[in-house]
Amino acid sequence: MLIQFKFALCLFLAASCVAMPQLANAAYSPTKNQHAFLQELSLRSFRFFWEQANPENGLIPDQADADGKGHSKVASIAAVGFGLTAYCIADERQWESHEALKQRTLTTLRFFANEAETEHGFFYHFLDMKTGKRAWDCELSSVDTALLLAGVLTAREHFENKEIKELATRIYNRIDWKWMQNGKKTLTMGWKPEKGFLSARWSHYNELMLIYILAMGSPTHPIEPDAWDAWSRNKIIKYGKYTFIECPPLFTHQYSHAWIDFENKRDDYANYWANSRLATLAQQQFSVDLAKRFPLYTKYMWGLTAAAGENGYMVWGGPPETVSPPVDGSIVPCAPGGSIPFAPETCIPTLYNMYKKHKAKAWKRYGFVDSFNPHTKWYADKVLGIDVGITLLMIENQNDRFVWNVFQKNLEIKQAMSLANFRKITPSEKRHNRTNSIFFKKAGLRDLSQSQRPIAQAHWSEDHIVGKRDWQTMVLNGEGISQFAFTWNTEELVFHAKLTGMKLRNKYPATQLFNDDCIELFIDPQNNGLRWQNKEDWQIGFAPPNRSYEWFRKRKSFSASIITGKDKRGFTVRCAIKWKDLGIKPRKGLKLGVSPVVNQTSVKDAGKTEWHFKENAKSVELGILRLIK
């Protein structure tokens, strides 16, 4: 008889009756309501994998409707890896019958062992949900094969079933990791039958540790242990009091840890558990520091990582702040969700705060929607399998280390960890790791102050077309949202802006636009600090109906188009400036100082919203615009 799901809010009312498992991180104990909420979130996350999988072959969709009414036609093999692990969790928690979970696992493993297309044991990133054939022209993926394999090996150790163990072992043993190195020490990211190996390699710190541990531990086609030393760890930053190896999207600090227990361990270079904790705490502080631009970011309302955003799949992160796509005020719940074991004292209250404040639109059948933007009141209607998965696994690891304990039973993993020279940290090393995860000396440490200048990118476009992901967002001090972008070609730089949701006052002539509701653009072409009335710098104002003015030299060497919105609550701007008038020659990599500013007459004492406008003794520091091609 199937054990029925219980997803009612009465779970919260009955929180005092819930028995709490032993926490992995005893430094923080969630409240009874928080604990009941986490149980609910875990259960709903499992429901995604159970309901959305194809029962005929075990494939799990890359994404599905948050309300459970439909899913994509394409499966993600990484989602399958999370799903296989979810079945083990559900068996342990008795969320579904043991027999049903075992049979679903067998169906999945039989497909990948006997039917799925492979090359040297590796699988294609995306598969057709029904046929199991390669979707689109996707790559044979080393990282997604590793994420799948992590779930396969978790199932091998959890289920006491001969066929499961045999199928899982066969899938692992036939993977030719040396082939994926393609003659070098580092592993390539993938291969395509049409073009061969991808040029990109797993050569810099990110989610790569799981891949290398699996490859080094292979009983049939292992790579040499010196491959562990071949990838670089040199992108070290200091943000506030935290020093760590950076990689802005938070998922890169989480995926390897979902299965491998790195806590209280180090290799010759770092404590990677501490590194993920410091990256998480730094992102929390970074988000608070962004509150001037995004006022709804707070100590317990933050989360930047890869997700389904309003303009497609976005890879947000920080610190350092991602530039393409730029941070736009969105929040991704799986960012704190995937970091729960590292920093439960911030991640659990953050998730619970999201639930309390946004449950009406952000809380659905499978838990949280993939992302939402409280500043624009936009909420995704999808969930991604890998985002649901990392949240589920990390909640359960925090509960009682379940996934870590099961996965660590694989002898191949223990051997690989030994080959990478992992050992327990000492008490003094643990004290060091409170603020610094690094154990080697590295010159050129980047100290990112909390007032770091934001960067926007101007994309090359002969026709000055702006891509959906290129817009920077400014949340105004009053009502409304402003967005801006830049494009360039050999002749001119073009500023694009749009203002929405703001009632406009248009009263003064162009020479006095600053007294009206308007958009201003400050430009420091030499990027050496804007100075008032300096002949090299620019201050241009824009307002409907088609009014524009440049104040510093009263220049007219620009063309501007200003169009009022149909609802009279906003307008758009397109301003083209010749490079010769800016006094510089354009080139890829060139940096200018810029800052759009929005004036709102309805807001007293705080009527100017600035992208970055920091006044010093002799000049004004603007944000950075970088030309890319």
C-alpha positions as CSV (number, residue, x, y, z in Angstrom):
1,M,0.0,0.0,0.0
2,L,1.4,3.4,-1.0
3,I,2.2,5.8,1.7
4,Q,0.2,9.0,1.0
5,F,1.7,12.4,0.6
6,K,0.7,15.0,3.2
7,F,1.2,18.5,1.9
8,A,-1.3,20.5,4.0
9,L,-0.5,23.5,6.1
10,C,-1.5,21.4,9.1
11,L,2.0,20.2,9.0
12,F,3.1,23.5,10.3
13,L,0.4,23.5,13.0
14,A,1.6,20.1,14.1
15,A,5.3,21.1,14.1
16,S,5.6,20.6,17.8
17,C,4.8,16.9,17.3
18,V,7.5,16.3,14.6
19,A,10.5,14.4,15.7
20,M,13.7,16.2,14.5
21,P,16.6,14.1,13.0
22,Q,20.1,14.7,14.3
23,L,21.4,17.8,12.5
24,A,24.7,17.6,10.5
25,N,25.6,21.1,11.6
26,A,24.8,21.3,15.3
27,A,25.8,25.0,15.4
28,Y,22.3,26.0,14.3
29,S,19.0,24.4,15.4
30,P,16.0,25.5,13.3
31,T,12.8,26.4,15.1
32,K,10.0,23.8,15.1
33,N,8.1,25.8,12.4
34,Q,11.3,26.0,10.3
35,H,11.9,22.3,10.7
36,A,8.4,21.5,9.6
37,F,8.8,23.8,6.6
38,L,12.0,22.0,5.5
39,Q,10.2,18.7,5.8
40,E,7.5,20.0,3.6
41,L,10.0,21.4,1.1
42,S,11.8,18.1,0.9
43,L,8.6,16.1,0.4
44,R,7.4,18.5,-2.4
45,S,10.8,18.3,-4.0
46,F,10.7,14.5,-4.1
47,R,7.2,14.7,-5.6
48,F,8.7,16.4,-8.7
49,F,11.0,13.4,-9.5
50,W,8.3,10.9,-8.7
51,E,5.5,12.5,-10.7
52,Q,7.4,13.9,-13.6
53,A,9.6,10.9,-14.5
54,N,8.7,8.7,-17.5
55,P,7.8,5.4,-15.8
56,E,8.7,3.5,-19.0
57,N,12.4,4.5,-19.0
58,G,13.0,6.5,-15.8
59,L,13.9,9.8,-17.7
60,I,13.2,13.0,-15.8
61,P,12.4,16.3,-17.6
62,D,14.8,19.2,-17.5
63,Q,12.0,21.4,-16.3
64,A,8.3,21.2,-15.5
65,D,5.4,23.5,-14.7
66,A,5.5,24.5,-11.1
67,D,1.9,23.5,-10.6
68,G,2.7,20.0,-12.0
69,K,0.4,20.2,-15.0
70,G,3.1,19.6,-17.7
71,H,6.8,19.3,-18.4
72,S,9.3,19.7,-21.2
73,K,9.8,17.1,-23.9
74,V,13.5,16.9,-23.1
75,A,15.1,15.0,-20.2
76,S,18.2,16.1,-18.4
77,I,20.6,13.3,-17.4
78,A,21.7,15.4,-14.4
79,A,18.1,15.6,-13.2
80,V,18.1,11.8,-13.4
81,G,21.1,11.7,-11.1
82,F,19.3,13.8,-8.6
83,G,16.2,11.7,-9.1
84,L,17.9,8.4,-8.4
85,T,19.2,9.9,-5.2
86,A,15.7,11.3,-4.4
87,Y,14.4,7.7,-4.6
88,C,16.9,6.6,-2.0
89,I,15.9,9.5,0.3
90,A,12.2,8.7,-0.1
91,D,12.9,5.0,0.7
92,E,14.7,6.0,3.9
93,R,11.9,8.5,4.9
94,Q,9.1,6.1,3.8
95,W,7.5,8.7,1.5
96,E,6.7,5.9,-1.0
97,S,6.7,2.2,-0.9
98,H,10.0,0.4,-1.0
99,E,8.9,-1.9,-3.9
100,A,7.8,1.0,-6.1
101,L,11.0,3.0,-5.5
102,K,13.1,-0.1,-6.2
103,Q,11.3,-0.8,-9.5
104,R,11.6,2.8,-10.6
105,T,15.3,2.7,-9.9
106,L,15.6,-0.6,-11.8
107,T,13.7,0.8,-14.8
108,T,16.1,3.8,-14.9
109,L,19.3,1.8,-14.6
110,R,18.2,-0.7,-17.2
111,F,17.6,2.1,-19.7
112,F,21.0,3.7,-19.1
113,A,22.8,0.4,-19.1
114,N,21.2,-1.2,-22.1
115,E,19.4,1.5,-24.3
116,A,20.8,5.0,-23.9
117,E,23.2,6.2,-26.6
118,T,26.8,6.4,-25.3
119,E,30.3,7.1,-26.5
120,H,33.1,5.6,-24.4
121,G,30.5,5.3,-21.6
122,F,29.5,9.0,-21.6
123,F,25.9,10.1,-22.1
124,Y,24.4,13.0,-24.0
125,H,23.3,16.0,-21.9
126,F,19.7,16.0,-23.0
127,L,17.5,13.2,-24.2
128,D,14.0,12.9,-25.7
129,M,11.7,12.1,-22.8
130,K,9.9,9.3,-24.8
131,T,12.4,7.8,-27.1
132,G,15.6,8.4,-25.1
133,K,17.4,9.6,-28.1
134,R,19.8,12.6,-28.2
135,A,17.9,15.9,-28.1
136,W,18.8,18.8,-30.3
137,D,22.5,18.7,-31.2
138,C,23.6,18.5,-27.5
139,E,27.0,17.5,-26.4
140,L,28.2,14.3,-24.8
141,S,28.6,15.9,-21.3
142,S,31.3,14.9,-18.8
143,V,29.8,16.9,-15.9
144,D,26.2,15.7,-16.5
145,T,27.4,12.1,-16.9
146,A,29.1,12.6,-13.5
147,L,25.9,14.0,-11.9
148,L,24.0,11.0,-13.3
149,L,26.7,8.6,-12.1
150,A,26.5,10.1,-8.6
151,G,22.9,9.1,-8.4
152,V,23.6,5.7,-9.9
153,L,26.3,4.9,-7.3
154,T,24.0,6.2,-4.5
155,A,21.4,3.7,-5.6
156,R,24.0,0.9,-5.8
157,E,24.9,1.4,-2.1
158,H,21.4,2.1,-0.8
159,F,19.3,-0.8,-2.3
160,E,20.1,-4.3,-1.4
161,N,19.3,-5.6,-4.8
162,K,21.7,-7.7,-7.0
163,E,20.5,-6.3,-10.3
164,I,20.7,-2.7,-9.2
165,K,24.3,-3.3,-8.0
166,E,25.2,-5.0,-11.3
167,L,23.7,-2.4,-13.5
168,A,25.2,0.5,-11.6
169,T,28.6,-1.1,-11.7
170,R,28.4,-1.8,-15.4
171,I,27.4,1.9,-16.1
172,Y,30.4,3.1,-14.0
173,N,33.0,0.7,-15.3
174,R,32.5,1.3,-19.0
175,I,33.1,5.1,-18.7
176,D,36.5,5.8,-20.3
177,W,37.7,8.9,-18.4
178,K,41.1,8.9,-20.1
179,W,39.4,9.4,-23.4
180,M,37.7,12.5,-22.1
181,Q,41.1,14.0,-21.2
182,N,41.9,14.1,-25.0
183,G,45.7,13.9,-24.4
184,K,46.0,16.4,-21.6
185,K,45.8,16.2,-17.8
186,T,42.5,18.1,-17.4
187,L,39.2,16.7,-18.6
188,T,37.3,18.3,-21.5
189,M,33.7,19.5,-21.0
190,G,32.3,17.2,-23.7
191,W,32.3,15.8,-27.2
192,K,30.1,16.0,-30.3
193,P,30.1,13.5,-33.1
194,E,30.0,16.3,-35.6
195,K,33.0,18.3,-34.3
196,G,34.8,16.1,-31.8
197,F,35.9,17.4,-28.4
198,L,34.8,20.7,-27.1
199,S,37.6,23.3,-26.6
200,A,36.4,24.1,-23.0
201,R,38.0,22.1,-20.2
202,W,37.5,21.6,-16.5
203,S,40.6,23.6,-15.7
204,H,39.4,26.1,-13.0
205,Y,37.7,25.7,-9.7
206,N,33.9,25.2,-10.0
207,E,31.6,22.1,-9.7
208,L,34.4,20.0,-11.2
209,M,35.5,18.1,-8.0
210,L,32.9,15.4,-8.4
211,I,34.0,14.7,-11.9
212,Y,37.7,14.3,-11.0
213,I,36.9,12.1,-7.9
214,L,34.8,9.8,-10.0
215,A,37.4,9.7,-12.7
216,M,40.3,9.0,-10.4
217,G,38.4,6.3,-8.5
218,S,37.3,4.4,-11.7
219,P,38.2,0.7,-11.3
220,T,38.6,0.3,-15.1
221,H,39.6,3.6,-16.8
222,P,41.1,5.9,-14.1
223,I,42.9,9.1,-14.8
224,E,46.2,9.7,-13.0
225,P,46.2,11.3,-9.6
226,D,48.2,14.3,-10.9
227,A,45.0,15.4,-12.7
228,W,43.8,16.7,-9.3
229,D,46.7,19.1,-9.2
230,A,46.2,20.2,-12.9
231,W,43.1,22.4,-12.4
232,S,43.7,25.9,-11.1
233,R,42.6,27.4,-7.8
234,N,44.0,30.9,-8.4
235,K,40.8,33.0,-8.6
236,I,41.0,34.0,-4.9
237,I,39.1,37.0,-3.6
238,K,38.6,38.7,-0.3
239,Y,35.1,40.1,0.3
240,G,34.7,41.7,3.6
241,K,36.3,39.3,6.1
242,Y,36.0,36.2,3.8
243,T,38.9,34.9,1.7
244,F,38.0,32.1,-0.7
245,I,38.2,30.7,-4.2
246,E,35.5,32.4,-6.2
247,C,33.1,31.2,-8.8
248,P,30.1,33.6,-8.8
249,P,27.0,31.3,-9.3
250,L,26.5,29.5,-6.0
251,F,25.6,26.1,-7.6
252,T,29.3,25.7,-8.5
253,H,30.1,25.6,-4.7
254,Q,27.3,23.1,-4.0
255,Y,27.0,20.2,-6.6
256,S,30.1,18.2,-5.7
257,H,29.2,18.5,-2.0
258,A,25.7,17.1,-2.6
259,W,27.2,13.6,-2.6
260,I,30.8,13.9,-1.4
261,D,31.3,14.7,2.3
262,F,34.1,17.3,2.3
263,E,33.4,18.5,5.9
264,N,36.5,18.8,8.2
265,K,38.8,17.7,5.3
266,R,41.4,19.4,3.3
267,D,43.8,18.6,0.4
268,D,47.1,20.3,-0.3
269,Y,45.3,23.5,-1.3
270,A,42.1,24.3,0.5
271,N,39.2,23.3,2.7
272,Y,36.5,23.2,0.1
273,W,33.7,22.8,2.7
274,A,34.9,26.1,4.3
275,N,35.2,27.6,0.8
276,S,31.6,26.9,0.1
277,R,30.5,28.3,3.4
278,L,32.5,31.5,2.9
279,A,31.2,31.9,-0.6
280,T,27.6,31.5,0.8
281,L,28.2,34.1,3.6
282,A,29.9,36.4,1.1
283,Q,26.9,36.2,-1.2
284,Q,24.6,37.1,1.6
285,Q,26.7,40.1,2.5
286,F,27.1,41.0,-1.2
287,S,23.3,41.0,-1.6
288,V,22.8,43.3,1.4
289,D,25.4,45.6,-0.2
290,L,23.4,45.6,-3.4
291,A,20.3,46.9,-1.5
292,K,20.9,50.5,-2.8
293,R,20.1,49.2,-6.3
294,F,17.8,46.4,-5.2
295,P,16.1,47.5,-1.9
296,L,14.3,44.2,-1.3
297,Y,17.5,42.3,-0.9
298,T,18.1,41.8,2.8
299,K,20.0,39.7,5.2
300,Y,17.3,37.0,4.9
301,M,16.1,37.6,1.3
302,W,18.8,36.8,-1.2
303,G,19.9,34.1,-3.6
304,L,22.0,34.3,-6.8
305,T,22.7,31.2,-9.0
306,A,21.8,29.7,-12.3
307,A,18.0,29.6,-12.9
308,A,15.1,30.0,-15.2
309,G,14.6,33.8,-15.3
310,E,12.2,36.2,-16.9
311,N,14.4,36.4,-20.0
312,G,15.4,32.7,-20.2
313,Y,18.1,30.6,-18.5
314,M,20.3,33.0,-16.5
315,V,23.5,32.4,-14.7
316,W,23.5,35.0,-11.9
317,G,26.1,35.2,-9.1
318,G,28.4,37.2,-6.9
319,P,30.7,38.2,-5.6
320,P,32.2,39.2,-7.9
321,E,28.9,40.3,-9.6
322,T,28.1,38.6,-12.8
323,V,28.1,41.0,-15.8
324,S,26.4,38.9,-18.5
325,P,23.7,38.4,-17.5
326,P,23.6,41.3,-15.0
327,V,22.0,40.9,-11.6
328,D,18.4,42.3,-12.0
329,G,16.9,42.0,-8.5
330,S,15.8,38.4,-9.0
331,I,16.0,35.8,-6.2
332,V,16.7,32.0,-6.7
333,P,15.5,29.9,-3.8
334,C,17.9,27.0,-4.6
335,A,20.9,29.3,-3.9
336,P,20.3,29.2,-0.1
337,G,18.7,25.8,-0.5
338,G,21.8,24.2,-1.8
339,S,24.0,25.8,0.9
340,I,22.0,24.8,3.9
341,P,24.6,22.5,5.4
342,F,27.4,25.1,4.9
343,A,25.5,28.0,6.6
344,P,22.2,26.8,8.1
345,E,22.1,29.9,10.3
346,T,21.5,32.1,7.3
347,C,20.1,29.7,4.7
348,I,17.2,28.2,6.7
349,P,15.9,31.6,7.9
350,T,16.2,32.9,4.4
351,L,14.2,30.1,2.8
352,Y,11.6,30.3,5.6
353,N,11.4,34.1,5.1
354,M,10.8,33.5,1.3
355,Y,8.0,31.1,2.2
356,K,6.3,33.5,4.6
357,K,6.5,36.6,2.3
358,H,6.0,35.0,-1.1
359,K,4.1,31.8,-0.7
360,A,1.0,33.1,-2.5
361,K,3.0,33.2,-5.8
362,A,6.3,31.5,-5.3
363,W,5.2,28.3,-3.5
364,K,3.7,25.6,-5.7
365,R,3.3,21.8,-5.9
366,Y,7.0,21.2,-6.0
367,G,8.1,23.8,-3.5
368,F,9.4,27.1,-4.7
369,V,9.2,28.3,-8.3
370,D,12.6,28.4,-9.9
371,S,13.1,32.1,-9.4
372,F,11.2,35.3,-8.7
373,N,11.8,39.0,-8.8
374,P,10.2,40.9,-5.9
375,H,11.2,44.2,-7.4
376,T,9.2,43.7,-10.6
377,K,6.7,41.3,-9.1
378,W,7.6,38.6,-11.6
379,Y,7.4,34.9,-10.6
380,A,8.6,31.9,-12.7
381,D,6.0,29.3,-13.6
382,K,8.6,26.5,-13.9
383,V,10.9,24.5,-11.8
384,L,14.2,22.9,-13.0
385,G,15.0,19.4,-12.0
386,I,18.6,20.2,-10.9
387,D,17.4,23.1,-8.8
388,V,14.8,21.0,-7.1
389,G,17.4,18.3,-6.6
390,I,20.1,20.3,-5.0
391,T,17.7,21.7,-2.5
392,L,16.3,18.2,-1.6
393,L,19.7,16.6,-1.2
394,M,21.2,19.4,0.9
395,I,18.2,19.5,3.3
396,E,18.5,15.8,3.8
397,N,22.3,16.0,4.3
398,Q,21.7,18.7,6.9
399,N,19.1,16.5,8.6
400,D,21.2,13.4,9.3
401,R,24.0,13.3,6.6
402,F,22.0,10.6,4.7
403,V,23.3,11.1,1.2
404,W,26.9,11.6,2.3
405,N,26.8,8.5,4.5
406,V,25.4,6.3,1.6
407,F,27.6,7.7,-1.1
408,Q,30.8,7.4,1.0
409,K,30.2,3.6,1.1
410,N,31.5,3.4,-2.5
411,L,35.0,2.1,-2.1
412,E,36.0,3.9,-5.3
413,I,35.2,7.3,-3.7
414,K,37.3,6.5,-0.7
415,Q,40.2,5.5,-2.9
416,A,40.0,8.7,-5.0
417,M,39.8,10.9,-1.9
418,S,43.0,9.3,-0.7
419,L,44.7,9.7,-4.0
420,A,43.8,13.4,-3.9
421,N,45.5,13.5,-0.5
422,F,42.5,14.5,1.5
423,R,43.0,14.4,5.3
424,K,41.3,15.7,8.4
425,I,41.9,19.3,9.3
426,T,43.5,20.2,12.7
427,P,42.0,22.5,15.3
428,S,44.3,25.3,14.3
429,E,43.4,24.8,10.6
430,K,39.7,24.9,11.5
431,R,40.1,28.2,13.3
432,H,41.9,29.5,10.2
433,N,39.0,28.3,8.0
434,R,36.5,30.5,9.8
435,T,37.4,33.3,7.4
436,N,39.9,31.8,5.0
437,S,39.6,28.5,3.1
438,I,43.1,28.6,1.5
439,F,46.2,26.7,2.6
440,F,48.6,28.0,0.0
441,K,50.2,31.4,-0.7
442,K,48.8,33.2,-3.7
443,A,50.0,36.5,-4.9
444,G,47.5,38.9,-6.5
445,L,44.6,38.5,-4.1
446,R,41.7,40.5,-5.3
447,D,40.1,42.5,-2.4
448,L,36.6,43.3,-3.5
449,S,35.4,46.2,-1.3
450,Q,31.7,46.4,-0.6
451,S,31.6,49.6,-2.8
452,Q,33.0,47.7,-5.8
453,R,32.2,49.6,-9.1
454,P,29.5,47.7,-11.0
455,I,30.2,46.7,-14.6
456,A,28.0,46.8,-17.6
457,Q,28.9,45.4,-21.0
458,A,28.3,47.1,-24.3
459,H,27.8,44.4,-27.0
460,W,29.0,44.9,-30.5
461,S,26.0,45.2,-32.9
462,E,26.1,46.7,-36.3
463,D,22.4,47.5,-36.1
464,H,22.4,48.3,-32.3
465,I,20.1,45.5,-31.4
466,V,19.9,44.8,-27.6
467,G,19.6,41.2,-26.5
468,K,17.1,40.2,-23.8
469,R,19.8,39.3,-21.3
470,D,21.8,42.6,-21.8
471,W,19.5,44.9,-19.8
472,Q,20.7,46.3,-16.5
473,T,17.9,47.0,-14.0
474,M,17.5,49.9,-11.6
475,V,14.8,49.8,-8.9
476,L,13.8,53.4,-8.4
477,N,13.5,55.1,-5.0
478,G,10.0,56.0,-5.9
479,E,7.5,54.0,-8.0
480,G,8.7,52.3,-11.2
481,I,11.6,50.4,-12.7
482,S,14.3,51.6,-15.1
483,Q,16.4,49.4,-17.4
484,F,19.3,50.4,-19.6
485,A,21.8,48.8,-22.1
486,F,24.6,49.9,-24.4
487,T,25.6,48.7,-27.9
488,W,28.5,49.9,-30.1
489,N,30.0,49.6,-33.5
490,T,32.9,51.4,-35.2
491,E,31.0,54.7,-35.6
492,E,29.0,55.2,-32.4
493,L,28.0,54.2,-28.9
494,V,24.3,53.9,-28.4
495,F,22.5,54.2,-25.0
496,H,19.2,52.4,-24.7
497,A,16.8,53.0,-21.7
498,K,13.3,52.3,-20.7
499,L,11.3,53.7,-17.8
500,T,8.1,52.0,-16.6
501,G,5.5,52.3,-13.9
502,M,6.1,56.0,-13.0
503,K,3.8,58.9,-13.4
504,L,5.6,61.6,-15.4
505,R,5.7,65.4,-14.8
506,N,6.8,67.4,-17.9
507,K,7.0,71.1,-17.1
508,Y,10.4,72.7,-17.8
509,P,12.3,73.4,-21.1
510,A,15.1,71.1,-22.2
511,T,17.8,73.3,-20.5
512,Q,16.1,72.6,-17.1
513,L,15.3,68.9,-17.5
514,F,16.8,68.1,-14.1
515,N,13.7,69.8,-12.6
516,D,11.4,67.3,-14.3
517,D,11.0,63.5,-14.3
518,C,13.8,62.5,-16.6
519,I,16.7,60.1,-17.3
520,E,20.2,61.4,-17.2
521,L,23.4,59.8,-18.6
522,F,26.8,60.7,-17.2
523,I,29.8,59.7,-19.2
524,D,33.5,59.7,-18.2
525,P,35.2,58.7,-21.5
526,Q,38.7,58.5,-20.0
527,N,37.4,56.5,-17.0
528,N,39.5,58.7,-14.6
529,G,36.7,60.3,-12.6
530,L,34.0,62.7,-13.9
531,R,34.5,66.4,-13.0
532,W,31.7,68.9,-13.2
533,Q,31.8,71.0,-16.4
534,N,34.9,69.2,-17.6
535,K,35.0,69.5,-21.4
536,E,35.9,65.8,-21.7
537,D,32.9,64.5,-19.7
538,W,29.2,64.4,-20.5
539,Q,25.9,64.9,-18.8
540,I,22.9,64.3,-21.0
541,G,19.2,64.5,-19.9
542,F,16.2,62.9,-21.6
543,A,12.5,63.4,-21.1
544,P,9.3,63.4,-23.2
545,P,8.1,64.9,-25.4
546,N,11.4,64.4,-27.2
547,R,13.5,66.7,-25.1
548,S,17.2,66.2,-24.6
549,Y,20.1,68.4,-23.5
550,E,23.9,68.1,-22.7
551,W,24.9,70.5,-20.0
552,F,28.7,70.4,-19.6
553,R,29.5,71.9,-23.1
554,K,26.0,72.4,-24.4
555,R,26.9,69.9,-27.1
556,K,24.4,68.8,-29.8
557,S,26.6,66.1,-31.3
558,F,24.3,63.3,-30.4
559,S,20.9,62.1,-31.7
560,A,18.2,61.0,-29.3
561,S,14.8,59.4,-29.8
562,I,12.4,59.6,-26.9
563,I,9.0,57.9,-27.0
564,T,6.3,58.1,-24.3
565,G,4.6,54.9,-23.3
566,K,1.0,54.3,-24.2
567,D,-0.1,54.4,-20.5
568,K,1.8,57.7,-20.0
569,R,3.7,56.1,-17.1
570,G,7.1,55.8,-18.7
571,F,9.2,56.3,-21.8
572,T,12.0,54.9,-23.9
573,V,15.3,56.5,-24.9
574,R,17.7,55.7,-27.8
575,C,20.7,58.0,-27.9
576,A,23.6,57.6,-30.3
577,I,27.0,59.4,-29.7
578,K,29.8,59.4,-32.2
579,W,33.1,58.0,-30.9
580,K,34.9,61.0,-32.4
581,D,32.8,63.3,-30.2
582,L,33.7,61.2,-27.2
583,G,37.4,61.7,-28.1
584,I,38.3,58.0,-28.1
585,K,38.8,55.1,-30.5
586,P,36.6,52.1,-29.8
587,R,38.1,48.7,-29.3
588,K,37.2,45.4,-27.7
589,G,38.0,45.7,-23.9
590,L,37.8,49.5,-23.7
591,K,36.4,50.7,-20.4
592,L,34.5,54.0,-19.9
593,G,32.9,55.5,-16.9
594,V,29.1,55.7,-17.1
595,S,26.1,56.1,-14.8
596,P,22.4,56.4,-15.8
597,V,20.4,58.4,-13.2
598,V,16.6,58.7,-12.9
599,N,15.1,61.9,-11.5
600,Q,11.7,61.6,-9.8
601,T,10.0,64.8,-8.7
602,S,7.4,63.0,-6.6
603,V,10.1,61.7,-4.2
604,K,11.3,64.2,-1.7
605,D,15.0,64.1,-0.5
606,A,15.7,60.9,-2.5
607,G,14.5,61.8,-6.0
608,K,17.6,60.6,-7.7
609,T,18.2,56.9,-8.3
610,E,21.8,56.3,-9.5
611,W,23.4,53.2,-11.0
612,H,26.7,54.2,-9.4
613,F,27.5,57.8,-8.6
614,K,30.1,58.2,-5.8
615,E,31.2,61.7,-5.2
616,N,34.8,62.2,-4.0
617,A,36.7,65.4,-3.1
618,K,37.6,66.3,-6.7
619,S,35.6,64.0,-9.0
620,V,32.7,61.5,-9.2
621,E,33.3,57.8,-9.5
622,L,30.9,56.2,-12.1
623,G,30.2,52.6,-12.9
624,I,32.2,50.8,-15.6
625,L,31.1,50.2,-19.2
626,R,33.2,47.6,-21.0
627,L,33.1,47.0,-24.8
628,I,32.9,43.4,-25.9
629,K,32.7,41.8,-29.3
